[in-house]
């Protein structure tokens, strides 16, 4: 039988933590948490739908004004015009002949040989 010191060493080696303060929730408590989460999601969804309807009903001028005056916390994309980015083309590696190009090469050579035989 192992002593408690050896058990602690094994726990550290395997990365398993022995948590003796585990909280056990009853079924009713779990359902209460689920209901709270569901209510929070429903509220978020209602706010999102309301916001979408407001945005859809705005004309171009109102949308532009909204984008310029929205709070910093909502700004994820810059709407200001920036200098165009120069795109640099990479030098392409020369393609190595694949199996089909090799087959076509021999097929063409074979066709040339048969046509020269027919002419001779």
ZIZI-V289001 format. One record per helix or strand. SS is the DSSP state (H for helix, E for strand). FROM is the first residue (numbers start at 1). TO is the last residue. If there is no record, write none. Layout:
# ZIZI-V289001
SS&FROM&TO, SS&FROM&TO
This chain:
# ZIZI-V289001
H&4&14, H&27&56, H&60&69, H&72&74, H&99&119
